[in-house]
Amino acid sequence: MKTPPPRILTVLGTVFLLAFNWSCSQKTASDADLSVFDGHSLAGWDIQEAERKWWHLRDGAIEGGSLEEKVPHNTFITLPGTYQNFELNLKLRLINSDEEGFKNSGVQIRSQRLPNHHEMIGYQVDAGGGWWGKLYDESRRRMVISEPINEAAVNQAVHEWDEWNDYRILCEGTRIRSWINGVATIDYTEADPTIPIEGLVGMQAHGGGKFVVQFKDISMRELPPTEGATTWEGIELKAWPKKKK
């Protein structure tokens, strides 16, 4: 078999290299995280009309709560659409006031809004003193369903007030994992097959105290869906009663 002339080899090599680079660029574009907050407006985010006074854009961040007035109840801002399997990255910080009160936040995942209500129902990756690294079931089981993997490590890693914390949340099938500032916090697998593993993503400012929570650098990367996954279809949206102690 004859060896192709050097010029042909050069052309073939160039074509192969261009094709390889194009393939890599396509893969990078499709695999890249999608920014869901541009830092310039709250466009594309859903806020209930009665809750608008508690949510603002400040210094390139989404801000919830108030330093002058106690938020009377939990309030949420949500992304439109539903998400099942995904990787969510964001920065979160809590800013304190001098007054006492419950000061807490969190990220709702695979959740829904309760009809004609300020509350949401579903998983919450928590944030705040005594709650860092926990997974709470908001309005549903109304309890912590996953404690931190290593509470001491989490408490050492988090910035309690005024500094940014990097959150990474990974949802794959029935498994939910999260990290704060690179430290593993949650590794929870849902054992109840009736619990939906898709839904809204939202940010919370908890009621009861004077403080603000800020979110920025929010990006989402959707992952392949889980076949036959449980959805919210047919599930009555109402808060479950609290368990008797």
N, C-alpha and C positions, 0 to 999 in steps of 0.2 A: 504493500500500500504506500502511495506517495505521500510525503509530508507536505502540507499546504505551504505556499510561499509565505515568507515573513510578513508581507503586507496584509495578506488575508488573515493570518493569525492575529495581527494587531487589531484589525477591524473586528474580528470575532471577539477578541478580548474586551474591546471597548463596548461592544453591544452587550456582552454579558455583564460588565461592570455597571453600565447604565441600568440594565434590567434589575440587577441586584440592589442597586441604590434606590430605585423606584419602589421595589418590593419592601425594602426596609422602611422607607418614608411612609408608605401606605400603612404598614403595621404600626409604626409609631403613632400615626394620626388616629388610628382606630382604637389603639390601646390607651391613649392619653386620657387623663382625667379631664372631665368637662367642668369648667368653672360654672357655678350656679349663682354666683353673686359677683357683680362687677365692681362693687365698692363705690358706685356713684349714685345708685337709686335702689328703691325697693321694688322696682318693676319685676314682675314675674313671681312675686311672693304674695301669698294670700293672708290677709288680716281681716278678722271679723269687724264689722263696722263699729260695734260697741267697744272694741279693743284698740282702736287706732291711737288713742291718746298714750298708750303704753309702749308703742314701737316707733323708733326713729332711725334715721341715718345720721351717724356722727363719726367724723374723722375716718371715713372709709369703712366703717363697721356697722352692722345691724345692732341696734341697742334696744333692750327691753327693760321695763321697770322704771323706777324713779328714785332720785335721792331726796326729793322734797315731799313725796306723798306715798303712803303705803298702797301697794297694789292690793285691792280687796280680795282678789282670787287669782288662781293660776291663769295665765294668758299665753297664747301661742301664735307664732307666725309659721306658715307652712309653705312648702314647695307644692306647686300644682302637679297633678299626676301621681301615680303610684309606683313604688319601687319594691322589687322582691330581693334579688341577690345583687349586692353592690359593695363597693368600698367607698366610704365617705371620709374625707379629711377636712378638718377645720381647725381654727384657733378660737379659743374661748377664754374670757377673763371675767372675773367678778370684781366690781368696784363697790366698796363699802361706804356706809354713812356712819355717823357717830351714834345713831340710835339703835336700840335693841330690836329684835324681831327675827323671824325666820327668813333666812336669805339663802336661796337655793335655785338651781337651774338644772337644765338637762336637755338632751336631744331625743326627741321622739322618733322612733323608727317603726315601720310596719304597723302604723296606727291609723285611726280614723277620728274625725271630729264627731262628738256627740251632737245629735240634732237639737237645735234651739238651745244651745248650752255653750259655755265658755270652755268646757273641758275637752280633752282628748282621751282616747282609750287605746291602749297598746303598750309596747315596750318603751321604756325610757332609760337611756344611758345617763346616769345621774352626774351632778356636779354640785359641789358645795361642802362645807365643813361637816364631817361625819358621814358624807354620802359619796365622796370621791370613789370611783371605781366600782360602784354598785349598779346592778340592773334592777329597775323597779317596774312593776306592772301597773301602769297608771289606769285608774278607774275600773280595772278588771279584777284581778286577784287582790289588788290594793296591798301589795306586800313586796319586799325585796325578794327576788327570785334567784339572784346570784350575788354572792359576796365577792369582794376582791380576791384575786388569786393569792396575792401577798400584800396584805393591808399596810404593813410597815413600809414596804418598798414604795407603794403607791403614795402614802402620806409624805414620804421623803421626796418624792419626785414632783408632786404638784405644787403650784404657786397658789396659795390660798386667796390672796387678794392682789388686785392691781397689775398683775403680770399675766402674760399670755400663756395658755396651756395648749399644746398640740394634741388634738384628739384624732384618733384613727378608729373607725368602726367598720367591721367586716361582717357581712351577712351572707352566708352560703347555706342554702337549704334550711334545716332546722337549727343550724349552729350560728351563734352570735359571739363575736369576739371584739374586744376593744383594747386600745392602748392609750395611755396618757403620757406625753413626753417620752415616748419610746418604751415605757414600762407596761407590760401586759397586765390588764386589770380584770377583764371578763372573759370567761370561756364557758359558755352556756349552750346546752343542747335542749331544745324543747321536746318534752316527752309526750305532751298532749296533742294528739293528731287533729283536734278540732280547732286549735289556735291558728289563725291566719299567719302566713309567713310573707305577706306583702302588705303594702299600704302607704300612707303618707309619711313624709319626713318633715319634722318641725322642730322649732327651737322654743324653749319655755323660759318664762320668768315666773317664778313661784310667788304666790300671794303671801302677805303677812309681814313684810319688812320693807324698809327703805334701802334700796340698793339698785344697781343696774348690772345687767349682764351684756357683754358684747361678743359678737361673732364676726369673724372675717376669714378670708382665704378659704372659702368653702368650695370644695370640688367633689364631684361624684363620678365614679366609674362603674357603670353597670356591668354585671357578670352574667354568664349564661343562666337562663331560668331553670328552675327545678320542675321536672315533669310531674304533673298531677298534684302540684302544691295546693294547700288549702288557702282559699281566699275569703274575703269578707262577704261574698255573695250569700244571701240567705241568713246572715247572722244579724239578730236584732241589736241595734246600737243603743245600749243603755248601760249605765254603771252597775256592776255587780254589787250585791250587798256585802258589807264588811263581815269578815269572819268573826264569830263569837270567840272571845278569849277564854 
